[in-house]
């Protein structure tokens, strides 16, 4: 059997087992029409978008791409008897015929008239005629000539469905809700035969005739399928046929397209009392069956069925009496099953086993029937407290019968486990109960949907099982047992799993259950306490799980969302924390808490403008709070202007010893303005720390090479986008090393100075020592030291000979040496090469400066002779720089006068050194050169004179 559905799929079913063989996908809209060729080789399906797909009847594979057959939904399809043509009827008011070899349209569409929708098309058994049902009438066409041969009104309003009798002498039609009948038409005259057939209260959408032509079934929106038997005999009083309604107890669900297997036989076809059985109305079921027995005392089936009713009532004596009576009239499968159940109820286990054994003789060796009989036996034994035997039998059934309905075994096993869990809970064996409920939950056959109730309705009839709530009962039982056992975290995980796996209807039931249980409220309280403890211990994952459980238990808990937001802030899950904060605002809009959390989340996400807006609203909520204690919280917070002033002071203090071109407060300034909201923030040094971290600068010390990047080369440009040659390559590598080390700012003397500005040059020369002294890191680039160099290469580097590099190494506290390829010197990955004994030993050897002085150098006049001696071997490109490069070494500030020549520059430096010593004025023997009061009076001699004099 093939079925189509609104779920856009077709499914091929095995009618013997009830299993889905294939699921056929390809439509993108509701599949409303379906047809199968008489040889079973072709399947055609049509959807609401007007597309047709053709499938192979055996492989179920599509033979065509979707064919755009109509411009509106296709309501009907039908193959001609020879399978050469497919007819399609649509709400686009046309019927089209398709060649099944080429799938091309044959001739023009059949137009049934303006505003006439086609609801059904059906070929006659011979294929000569094609009947079309529309919303106005019924039209008959000659399929060969395509000419209309008849047209008649049909039903009162719309004509919905059509079916031909096998001999082609009758056409059956159905109407909509205004005329929910079936009418019979004589095909030689097209006159109606007899009165309309009643049986429905809503539109009839399908009519089917069985292969023998003796049964007619119709399906309607009233969810009923009457089956009618018909025999075409001699005309009696003008009526050429007689019809008899057999049953109308078949209920349908038009939306059910589920692939669960089900039994193809109703082993216990309790007709009149079945509905009462399913609904649990046992008194009515007993009354109806008693009436049947009164009408027919020899009806063995009714006695067996009433035995089931008595067993459901636990009236075991009467149950056994009726079962025995049934078997005395006629031994049967149903009779022995009823006897086995009754004997189990009375505790006569040995006799019950014998009854079930004899029942197996009446299964006609049908494996499905035998399998279901053994399921019933295991359930009955379980009810008689033979738990181990029952579970063992289920296990053997599941593993030893590969072709059996294992799904049913799983359902029964889950149900029995739930019963054991309930029993253990009543005995306060909560851990044991949790184990049983967990086993039921793990059963693959269970889902949160209740369709198993319908599939295994026989179990409902026999034992009164509530399969609709089995899944929910198992999960709720496990949650409750874990909670009572004190296993809070396991209970929370169990509850969250239940909520995650629930469909919308079941989830609503879960919430109703949790809201009505004091245990669940207790669980919420415990979760809150444990969650707060988890946050205090920085165990944010556990806290999030615990607070999530509170939310699952009560989705209106602003406390749950607020605390979970805090935990997510702890994990720096800014966006997730923001969502929870927004939920707090929705649940409690008058409170400041939601905006406080929103502010923190936005700040963490560096959305600073939005964070400041949230902060403003938070402060207004505090001002407007009706509770005095909440309004008092407002005093903790600092006005934005005060925060602004504090930030500005910190910035200027930090930049006091920074190079001139590093001012940038665009991002971290907003960070601070958003963060520093409390008085305590101003007092803890938070602002100073953030400003200092942000403005950490890396300075470069290097030997100028032939080509260097200058200010005009990089101004208003992205360094990394420049052509990486010469000095630009050095600049790019330096910036990358600094950036990779986590620094936002870098300074390189070649390109960060405007040499045209005398003011800037003055500031540079007199401040450079301080800049290097206060930098977070100085990188020394050794352009002449190759990566393969051995220890000692540093001593031979030209960097040690340059005048400016003298102070660039002595001033910084943290220094790293890099080789020509920008790898660390000697592979030393320590954070500060001034702490490297090997590297410091090399420098001591080459400079003559002891390691202690190299590491802890202090500028000033102390040890002036020694400092001058250290500098005496260094050279500069510009002659005046011999003196200017020493200003910082001695901690002095002097005018920078390029062009004065090195003698005068050194003279001014030396004079400042001498005059800084109080003893110089009284003890000229301390320096062996004449001291004059005017720089212009110094002898115009080479600087060596001064070094010789110092020596």
ZIVENDA-V375164 format. One record per pair of residues at least 24 apart in sequence whose C-alpha atoms are under 8 Angstrom apart, sorted by the first residue. I is the first residue (numbers start at 1). J is the second residue. D is the distance in Angstrom with one decimal. If there is no record, write none. Layout:
# ZIVENDA-V375164
i=I j=J d=D
i=I j=J d=D
This chain:
# ZIVENDA-V375164
i=3 j=34 d=7.7
i=4 j=31 d=5.9
i=4 j=32 d=7.0
i=4 j=33 d=7.4
i=4 j=34 d=6.9
i=4 j=45 d=7.8
i=5 j=30 d=6.6
i=5 j=31 d=5.5
i=5 j=32 d=6.9
i=5 j=255 d=7.3
i=5 j=257 d=6.7
i=6 j=30 d=4.2
i=6 j=31 d=5.6
i=6 j=32 d=7.2
i=6 j=255 d=7.4
i=7 j=31 d=7.6
i=7 j=257 d=7.9
i=12 j=60 d=7.9
i=15 j=264 d=7.0
i=16 j=264 d=6.3
i=17 j=261 d=6.8
i=17 j=262 d=7.1
i=17 j=263 d=6.8
i=17 j=264 d=6.6
i=18 j=260 d=7.7
i=18 j=261 d=4.8
i=18 j=262 d=5.3
i=18 j=263 d=6.6
i=18 j=264 d=6.5
i=19 j=259 d=6.6
i=19 j=260 d=6.8
i=19 j=261 d=4.8
i=19 j=262 d=7.5
i=20 j=259 d=5.6
i=20 j=260 d=7.8
i=20 j=261 d=7.6
i=22 j=60 d=6.9
i=24 j=60 d=6.7
i=24 j=61 d=7.4
i=26 j=53 d=7.8
i=26 j=66 d=7.7
i=27 j=53 d=7.8
i=27 j=66 d=7.6
i=32 j=73 d=7.9
i=32 j=74 d=6.8
i=32 j=75 d=5.9
i=32 j=76 d=7.6
i=33 j=74 d=6.5
i=33 j=75 d=5.5
i=33 j=76 d=5.0
i=33 j=77 d=6.0
i=34 j=76 d=7.0
i=34 j=77 d=5.9
i=34 j=78 d=7.7
i=35 j=77 d=5.6
i=35 j=78 d=5.4
i=35 j=79 d=6.7
i=36 j=78 d=7.5
i=36 j=79 d=6.9
i=37 j=78 d=8.0
i=37 j=79 d=5.5
i=37 j=80 d=7.6
i=37 j=81 d=7.4
i=37 j=83 d=5.7
i=38 j=79 d=7.7
i=38 j=81 d=6.3
i=38 j=82 d=7.5
i=38 j=83 d=6.9
i=39 j=83 d=7.8
i=44 j=77 d=7.4
i=45 j=77 d=7.4
i=46 j=73 d=7.8
i=46 j=74 d=5.5
i=46 j=75 d=7.4
i=46 j=76 d=7.6
i=46 j=77 d=7.4
i=47 j=73 d=5.9
i=47 j=74 d=5.7
i=47 j=75 d=7.9
i=48 j=72 d=6.5
i=48 j=73 d=3.8
i=48 j=74 d=6.0
i=49 j=73 d=5.3
i=49 j=74 d=7.7
i=50 j=74 d=5.4
i=50 j=90 d=7.6
i=75 j=118 d=7.1
i=75 j=119 d=5.5
i=75 j=120 d=6.5
i=76 j=118 d=7.9
i=76 j=119 d=6.4
i=76 j=120 d=4.9
i=76 j=121 d=5.9
i=77 j=120 d=7.5
i=77 j=121 d=6.4
i=77 j=122 d=7.8
i=78 j=121 d=6.5
i=78 j=122 d=5.9
i=78 j=123 d=6.9
i=79 j=123 d=7.4
i=80 j=123 d=5.9
i=80 j=127 d=5.7
i=81 j=123 d=7.4
i=81 j=125 d=6.5
i=81 j=126 d=6.8
i=81 j=127 d=5.6
i=82 j=127 d=7.6
i=87 j=121 d=6.9
i=88 j=121 d=7.0
i=89 j=118 d=5.3
i=89 j=119 d=6.7
i=89 j=120 d=6.3
i=89 j=121 d=6.1
i=90 j=117 d=6.7
i=90 j=118 d=5.2
i=90 j=119 d=6.9
i=91 j=116 d=7.8
i=91 j=117 d=4.6
i=91 j=118 d=5.5
i=91 j=119 d=7.3
i=92 j=117 d=6.6
i=92 j=118 d=7.7
i=93 j=117 d=4.6
i=93 j=118 d=5.8
i=94 j=118 d=6.7
i=110 j=146 d=7.7
i=112 j=139 d=7.8
i=119 j=159 d=7.2
i=119 j=160 d=5.6
i=119 j=161 d=6.9
i=120 j=160 d=6.5
i=120 j=161 d=5.5
i=120 j=162 d=6.5
i=121 j=162 d=7.2
i=122 j=162 d=6.5
i=122 j=163 d=6.9
i=122 j=164 d=7.8
i=124 j=164 d=6.2
i=124 j=168 d=6.1
i=125 j=164 d=7.2
i=125 j=165 d=7.9
i=125 j=166 d=6.3
i=125 j=167 d=7.0
i=125 j=168 d=5.8
i=126 j=168 d=7.4
i=131 j=162 d=7.7
i=132 j=162 d=8.0
i=133 j=159 d=5.5
i=133 j=160 d=6.3
i=133 j=161 d=6.6
i=133 j=162 d=7.0
i=134 j=158 d=6.7
i=134 j=159 d=5.6
i=134 j=160 d=7.1
i=135 j=159 d=5.4
i=135 j=160 d=7.3
i=150 j=190 d=7.5
i=152 j=190 d=7.9
i=154 j=183 d=8.0
i=155 j=179 d=6.5
i=160 j=203 d=7.7
i=160 j=204 d=6.8
i=160 j=205 d=6.0
i=160 j=206 d=7.9
i=161 j=204 d=7.2
i=161 j=205 d=5.8
i=161 j=206 d=5.5
i=161 j=207 d=6.5
i=162 j=206 d=7.5
i=162 j=207 d=6.5
i=163 j=207 d=6.0
i=163 j=208 d=6.4
i=163 j=209 d=7.2
i=164 j=209 d=7.8
i=165 j=209 d=6.9
i=165 j=213 d=6.6
i=166 j=211 d=7.7
i=166 j=213 d=6.1
i=172 j=207 d=7.8
i=173 j=207 d=7.9
i=174 j=203 d=8.0
i=174 j=204 d=5.8
i=174 j=205 d=7.4
i=174 j=206 d=7.8
i=174 j=207 d=7.6
i=175 j=203 d=6.1
i=175 j=204 d=6.1
i=176 j=202 d=6.6
i=176 j=203 d=3.8
i=176 j=204 d=6.1
i=177 j=201 d=6.8
i=177 j=202 d=4.4
i=177 j=203 d=4.3
i=177 j=204 d=7.8
i=178 j=202 d=7.9
i=178 j=203 d=7.7
i=179 j=203 d=7.6
i=180 j=204 d=6.2
i=193 j=239 d=6.6
i=193 j=240 d=7.1
i=194 j=238 d=7.4
i=194 j=239 d=5.4
i=194 j=240 d=7.6
i=199 j=226 d=6.7
i=200 j=224 d=7.5
i=223 j=251 d=5.6
i=223 j=252 d=5.1
i=223 j=253 d=6.7
i=223 j=254 d=7.9
i=224 j=248 d=6.4
i=224 j=249 d=7.2
i=224 j=250 d=5.9
i=224 j=251 d=5.2
i=224 j=252 d=6.4
i=225 j=249 d=7.5
i=225 j=250 d=5.6
i=225 j=251 d=6.8
i=225 j=252 d=7.6
i=226 j=250 d=7.5
i=260 j=455 d=7.6
i=261 j=405 d=7.6
i=261 j=407 d=7.7
i=261 j=455 d=7.7
i=262 j=455 d=5.6
i=262 j=456 d=7.2
i=263 j=368 d=7.8
i=263 j=455 d=7.8
i=266 j=458 d=7.8
i=267 j=334 d=7.9
i=267 j=369 d=7.8
i=267 j=458 d=7.8
i=268 j=334 d=7.2
i=268 j=458 d=7.1
i=270 j=305 d=7.2
i=274 j=461 d=7.4
i=277 j=309 d=7.8
i=277 j=460 d=7.8
i=277 j=461 d=5.4
i=277 j=464 d=7.8
i=278 j=457 d=7.5
i=278 j=460 d=6.1
i=278 j=461 d=5.5
i=278 j=464 d=7.4
i=280 j=464 d=6.9
i=282 j=309 d=6.2
i=282 j=312 d=7.8
i=282 j=313 d=7.7
i=285 j=309 d=7.1
i=298 j=329 d=6.4
i=299 j=326 d=7.7
i=299 j=329 d=7.7
i=300 j=325 d=7.4
i=300 j=326 d=4.3
i=300 j=327 d=7.0
i=300 j=329 d=5.8
i=300 j=330 d=6.2
i=300 j=335 d=7.6
i=301 j=326 d=6.7
i=301 j=334 d=7.2
i=301 j=335 d=7.3
i=302 j=326 d=7.8
i=304 j=334 d=6.3
i=304 j=335 d=5.2
i=304 j=338 d=5.9
i=305 j=334 d=8.0
i=305 j=338 d=7.7
i=307 j=338 d=6.1
i=307 j=342 d=7.8
i=308 j=338 d=6.2
i=308 j=462 d=6.2
i=311 j=341 d=7.3
i=311 j=342 d=6.3
i=311 j=345 d=7.5
i=312 j=462 d=7.3
i=312 j=463 d=6.2
i=312 j=464 d=6.7
i=314 j=345 d=7.3
i=316 j=342 d=5.6
i=316 j=343 d=7.7
i=316 j=345 d=6.0
i=316 j=346 d=6.1
i=317 j=342 d=7.7
i=317 j=346 d=7.7
i=332 j=359 d=7.3
i=332 j=362 d=6.3
i=333 j=359 d=5.1
i=333 j=360 d=7.4
i=333 j=361 d=7.9
i=333 j=362 d=5.1
i=333 j=363 d=6.8
i=334 j=359 d=7.9
i=337 j=373 d=7.8
i=340 j=377 d=7.6
i=340 j=380 d=7.7
i=341 j=377 d=7.7
i=341 j=380 d=5.6
i=344 j=380 d=6.1
i=344 j=381 d=6.3
i=344 j=383 d=7.3
i=344 j=384 d=5.5
i=345 j=380 d=7.7
i=345 j=383 d=7.2
i=345 j=384 d=6.1
i=347 j=384 d=6.1
i=349 j=381 d=7.5
i=349 j=384 d=7.6
i=353 j=377 d=7.9
i=367 j=404 d=7.4
i=368 j=404 d=6.6
i=368 j=405 d=7.6
i=371 j=397 d=7.5
i=371 j=404 d=6.7
i=371 j=405 d=7.7
i=375 j=409 d=7.2
i=375 j=412 d=7.6
i=379 j=412 d=7.6
i=379 j=416 d=7.8
i=382 j=416 d=7.6
i=407 j=445 d=5.9
i=408 j=456 d=7.7
i=410 j=443 d=6.3
i=410 j=444 d=7.3
i=410 j=445 d=5.8
i=411 j=443 d=7.7
i=411 j=445 d=6.1
i=411 j=446 d=6.9
i=413 j=440 d=7.4
i=414 j=439 d=7.2
i=414 j=440 d=4.3
i=414 j=441 d=7.5
i=414 j=443 d=6.3
i=414 j=446 d=7.9
i=415 j=440 d=7.1
i=415 j=470 d=6.9
i=418 j=470 d=8.0
i=418 j=473 d=7.5
i=418 j=474 d=5.9
i=418 j=477 d=8.0
i=421 j=477 d=7.4
i=422 j=477 d=7.4
i=425 j=481 d=6.9
i=430 j=481 d=5.0
i=430 j=482 d=6.8
i=430 j=484 d=6.4
i=430 j=485 d=5.4
i=431 j=481 d=6.7
i=431 j=482 d=6.8
i=431 j=485 d=6.0
i=433 j=477 d=7.9
i=433 j=478 d=7.3
i=433 j=481 d=6.1
i=434 j=477 d=7.4
i=434 j=478 d=5.0
i=434 j=479 d=7.8
i=434 j=481 d=5.2
i=434 j=482 d=6.0
i=435 j=478 d=7.9
i=437 j=474 d=5.2
i=437 j=475 d=6.9
i=437 j=477 d=6.2
i=437 j=478 d=5.1
i=438 j=474 d=7.5
i=438 j=475 d=7.7
i=438 j=478 d=6.3
i=440 j=474 d=6.2
i=441 j=471 d=7.1
i=441 j=474 d=6.0
i=441 j=475 d=6.4
i=446 j=470 d=7.9
i=446 j=471 d=6.0
i=447 j=471 d=6.1
i=448 j=472 d=6.8
i=448 j=501 d=7.1
i=448 j=502 d=5.4
i=448 j=503 d=6.3
i=448 j=506 d=6.3
i=449 j=503 d=7.1
i=449 j=506 d=7.4
i=472 j=506 d=7.5
i=472 j=510 d=7.6
i=476 j=510 d=8.0
i=480 j=519 d=7.6
i=483 j=519 d=7.8
i=483 j=523 d=7.2
i=488 j=523 d=7.5
i=488 j=526 d=7.8
i=488 j=527 d=7.7
i=489 j=546 d=7.6
i=492 j=545 d=7.6
i=492 j=546 d=6.8
i=492 j=549 d=5.7
i=493 j=545 d=7.8
i=493 j=549 d=7.9
i=495 j=549 d=7.2
i=495 j=552 d=7.8
i=496 j=548 d=7.9
i=496 j=549 d=6.3
i=496 j=552 d=6.9
i=499 j=552 d=7.2
i=511 j=552 d=7.9
i=511 j=553 d=6.5
i=511 j=554 d=7.4
i=514 j=553 d=6.0
i=515 j=553 d=7.0
i=515 j=554 d=7.2
i=520 j=553 d=7.3
i=524 j=549 d=7.5
i=524 j=550 d=5.2
i=524 j=553 d=7.3
i=528 j=560 d=7.7
i=532 j=563 d=8.0
i=535 j=567 d=6.4
i=538 j=570 d=7.5
i=540 j=567 d=5.3
i=540 j=568 d=7.0
i=540 j=570 d=6.5
i=540 j=571 d=6.4
i=541 j=567 d=7.8
i=543 j=567 d=6.3
i=544 j=568 d=7.1
i=556 j=587 d=6.8
i=557 j=587 d=7.9
i=558 j=583 d=7.5
i=558 j=584 d=5.2
i=558 j=587 d=6.0
i=558 j=588 d=7.0
i=559 j=584 d=7.9
i=562 j=593 d=7.6
i=562 j=594 d=7.1
i=562 j=597 d=7.5
i=565 j=597 d=7.0
i=566 j=597 d=7.2
i=569 j=600 d=7.6
i=569 j=601 d=6.6
i=569 j=604 d=8.0
i=572 j=604 d=7.1
i=574 j=601 d=4.9
i=574 j=602 d=7.0
i=574 j=604 d=6.0
i=574 j=605 d=5.6
i=575 j=601 d=6.9
i=575 j=605 d=7.3
i=577 j=601 d=6.0
i=578 j=602 d=7.1
i=590 j=621 d=6.7
i=590 j=625 d=7.8
i=591 j=621 d=6.3
i=591 j=622 d=7.9
i=591 j=625 d=7.6
i=592 j=617 d=7.8
i=592 j=618 d=4.9
i=592 j=619 d=7.4
i=592 j=621 d=5.1
i=592 j=622 d=6.1
i=593 j=618 d=7.6
i=603 j=671 d=6.9
i=603 j=674 d=6.6
i=603 j=675 d=7.1
i=606 j=671 d=7.2
i=608 j=670 d=5.9
i=608 j=671 d=6.1
i=608 j=674 d=6.3
i=609 j=670 d=7.5
i=611 j=674 d=6.2
i=612 j=673 d=7.7
i=612 j=674 d=5.3
i=615 j=674 d=7.6
i=636 j=678 d=5.3
i=636 j=679 d=5.9
i=636 j=680 d=7.8
i=637 j=677 d=5.2
i=637 j=678 d=4.1
i=637 j=679 d=6.0
i=638 j=676 d=7.9
i=638 j=677 d=5.4
i=638 j=678 d=5.3
i=638 j=679 d=5.7
i=639 j=677 d=7.6
i=640 j=673 d=7.1
i=640 j=677 d=7.6
i=643 j=673 d=6.2
i=643 j=676 d=6.5
i=643 j=677 d=7.3
i=643 j=682 d=7.7
i=644 j=673 d=6.5
i=646 j=682 d=7.4
i=646 j=687 d=7.5
i=647 j=672 d=7.2
i=647 j=673 d=7.7
i=647 j=687 d=6.3
i=647 j=688 d=7.8
i=647 j=691 d=7.9
i=650 j=687 d=6.8
i=650 j=688 d=5.5
i=650 j=691 d=6.6
i=651 j=688 d=7.9
i=651 j=691 d=6.1
i=654 j=691 d=7.1
i=654 j=692 d=6.2
i=654 j=695 d=7.4
i=655 j=695 d=7.8
i=657 j=767 d=7.8
i=657 j=770 d=6.1
i=657 j=771 d=5.4
i=657 j=774 d=6.4
i=658 j=697 d=7.8
i=658 j=771 d=5.6
i=658 j=774 d=7.6
i=658 j=775 d=7.6
i=659 j=747 d=7.4
i=659 j=771 d=6.4
i=661 j=752 d=6.8
i=662 j=695 d=8.0
i=662 j=745 d=7.0
i=668 j=694 d=7.0
i=694 j=743 d=7.9
i=694 j=744 d=6.9
i=695 j=744 d=7.2
i=695 j=745 d=6.9
i=696 j=743 d=6.4
i=696 j=744 d=7.1
i=696 j=745 d=6.7
i=696 j=775 d=6.9
i=696 j=776 d=5.6
i=697 j=743 d=6.6
i=697 j=744 d=7.1
i=697 j=745 d=4.9
i=697 j=746 d=5.4
i=697 j=747 d=7.2
i=697 j=775 d=5.6
i=697 j=776 d=5.7
i=697 j=777 d=6.9
i=698 j=738 d=6.5
i=698 j=743 d=7.1
i=698 j=745 d=6.4
i=698 j=746 d=4.6
i=698 j=747 d=6.2
i=698 j=775 d=6.2
i=698 j=776 d=6.1
i=698 j=777 d=4.9
i=698 j=778 d=5.7
i=698 j=779 d=7.1
i=699 j=746 d=5.8
i=699 j=747 d=4.8
i=699 j=748 d=6.2
i=699 j=772 d=6.9
i=699 j=775 d=6.8
i=699 j=777 d=6.6
i=699 j=778 d=4.9
i=699 j=779 d=6.2
i=700 j=734 d=7.7
i=700 j=746 d=7.9
i=700 j=747 d=6.4
i=700 j=748 d=5.4
i=700 j=749 d=7.5
i=700 j=778 d=5.8
i=700 j=779 d=4.9
i=700 j=780 d=6.0
i=700 j=781 d=7.3
i=701 j=748 d=7.8
i=701 j=778 d=6.9
i=701 j=779 d=6.1
i=701 j=780 d=4.7
i=701 j=781 d=6.3
i=701 j=805 d=6.3
i=701 j=808 d=6.1
i=701 j=809 d=7.7
i=702 j=780 d=5.9
i=702 j=781 d=5.1
i=702 j=782 d=6.7
i=702 j=783 d=7.8
i=702 j=799 d=6.6
i=702 j=805 d=7.1
i=703 j=781 d=7.8
i=703 j=782 d=7.7
i=703 j=783 d=7.6
i=703 j=798 d=7.3
i=703 j=799 d=5.6
i=703 j=802 d=7.1
i=703 j=805 d=7.8
i=708 j=750 d=6.5
i=709 j=750 d=6.2
i=709 j=751 d=5.7
i=710 j=750 d=5.4
i=710 j=751 d=4.0
i=710 j=752 d=7.6
i=711 j=750 d=7.3
i=711 j=751 d=4.1
i=711 j=752 d=5.9
i=711 j=753 d=6.6
i=711 j=754 d=6.6
i=712 j=751 d=7.7
i=713 j=751 d=7.8
i=714 j=751 d=7.5
i=733 j=822 d=7.2
i=761 j=896 d=7.8
i=762 j=895 d=6.9
i=762 j=896 d=5.8
i=765 j=884 d=6.7
i=765 j=885 d=7.4
i=765 j=887 d=7.7
i=765 j=896 d=7.4
i=766 j=887 d=6.6
i=766 j=888 d=6.8
i=766 j=892 d=7.8
i=766 j=893 d=5.7
i=766 j=894 d=7.3
i=767 j=888 d=7.4
i=768 j=888 d=7.2
i=769 j=807 d=6.4
i=769 j=808 d=7.0
i=769 j=811 d=6.1
i=769 j=888 d=4.9
i=769 j=889 d=7.4
i=770 j=811 d=7.4
i=770 j=888 d=7.4
i=772 j=808 d=6.2
i=772 j=811 d=5.6
i=772 j=812 d=5.2
i=773 j=811 d=4.5
i=773 j=812 d=4.4
i=773 j=813 d=6.7
i=774 j=812 d=6.8
i=774 j=813 d=8.0
i=775 j=812 d=6.7
i=776 j=813 d=7.9
i=776 j=814 d=6.8
i=777 j=812 d=7.2
i=777 j=813 d=7.6
i=777 j=814 d=5.2
i=777 j=815 d=5.9
i=777 j=816 d=7.6
i=778 j=809 d=8.0
i=778 j=812 d=6.5
i=778 j=814 d=6.2
i=778 j=815 d=4.8
i=778 j=816 d=6.5
i=779 j=815 d=5.9
i=779 j=816 d=5.1
i=779 j=817 d=6.1
i=779 j=818 d=7.1
i=780 j=815 d=7.1
i=780 j=816 d=6.1
i=780 j=817 d=4.7
i=780 j=818 d=6.1
i=781 j=817 d=6.2
i=781 j=818 d=5.0
i=781 j=819 d=6.3
i=781 j=820 d=7.1
i=781 j=822 d=7.5
i=782 j=817 d=7.2
i=782 j=818 d=6.0
i=782 j=819 d=5.1
i=782 j=820 d=5.9
i=783 j=819 d=6.4
i=783 j=820 d=4.6
i=784 j=819 d=7.6
i=784 j=820 d=6.3
i=785 j=819 d=5.3
i=785 j=820 d=5.6
i=786 j=819 d=6.0
i=786 j=820 d=5.4
i=786 j=821 d=7.2
i=787 j=819 d=6.1
i=787 j=820 d=6.7
i=787 j=821 d=6.6
i=787 j=823 d=7.0
i=787 j=825 d=7.7
i=787 j=826 d=8.0
i=789 j=826 d=7.7
i=790 j=826 d=7.3
i=791 j=826 d=6.9
i=792 j=842 d=6.2
i=794 j=842 d=6.8
i=794 j=843 d=7.4
i=795 j=842 d=5.9
i=795 j=843 d=6.4
i=795 j=845 d=7.4
i=795 j=846 d=5.3
i=796 j=846 d=8.0
i=800 j=846 d=7.8
i=800 j=847 d=7.5
i=800 j=874 d=7.8
i=801 j=873 d=7.0
i=801 j=874 d=4.8
i=801 j=875 d=6.2
i=802 j=874 d=5.2
i=802 j=875 d=5.2
i=802 j=876 d=6.0
i=803 j=871 d=7.2
i=803 j=874 d=4.9
i=803 j=875 d=5.1
i=803 j=876 d=5.3
i=803 j=881 d=7.4
i=803 j=882 d=6.3
i=803 j=885 d=6.2
i=804 j=876 d=7.4
i=804 j=881 d=7.8
i=804 j=885 d=5.3
i=806 j=871 d=7.3
i=806 j=885 d=8.0
i=807 j=885 d=7.3
i=807 j=886 d=7.4
i=807 j=888 d=7.1
i=807 j=889 d=6.4
i=809 j=854 d=8.0
i=810 j=854 d=5.9
i=810 j=855 d=7.2
i=810 j=856 d=7.9
i=810 j=857 d=5.9
i=811 j=857 d=6.9
i=811 j=858 d=8.0
i=813 j=855 d=7.3
i=813 j=856 d=7.9
i=859 j=888 d=6.8
i=859 j=889 d=4.9
i=859 j=890 d=5.2
i=859 j=891 d=5.4
i=860 j=889 d=6.5
i=860 j=890 d=4.1
i=860 j=891 d=4.8
i=860 j=892 d=7.7
i=861 j=890 d=5.4
i=861 j=891 d=7.5
i=861 j=913 d=6.7
i=861 j=916 d=7.5
i=861 j=917 d=8.0
i=864 j=890 d=7.6
i=864 j=913 d=7.6
i=865 j=950 d=6.3
i=865 j=951 d=7.5
i=868 j=947 d=7.5
i=868 j=950 d=7.9
i=869 j=947 d=7.5
i=869 j=951 d=7.7
i=872 j=947 d=7.0
i=880 j=905 d=5.9
i=880 j=906 d=7.8
i=882 j=906 d=7.4
i=883 j=909 d=6.5
i=902 j=943 d=7.3
i=903 j=940 d=6.5
i=903 j=941 d=6.6
i=903 j=942 d=6.2
i=903 j=943 d=5.7
i=904 j=935 d=7.1
i=904 j=936 d=7.7
i=904 j=938 d=7.5
i=904 j=940 d=7.7
i=906 j=943 d=7.1
i=907 j=935 d=6.7
i=907 j=938 d=6.8
i=908 j=935 d=6.2
i=911 j=935 d=7.9
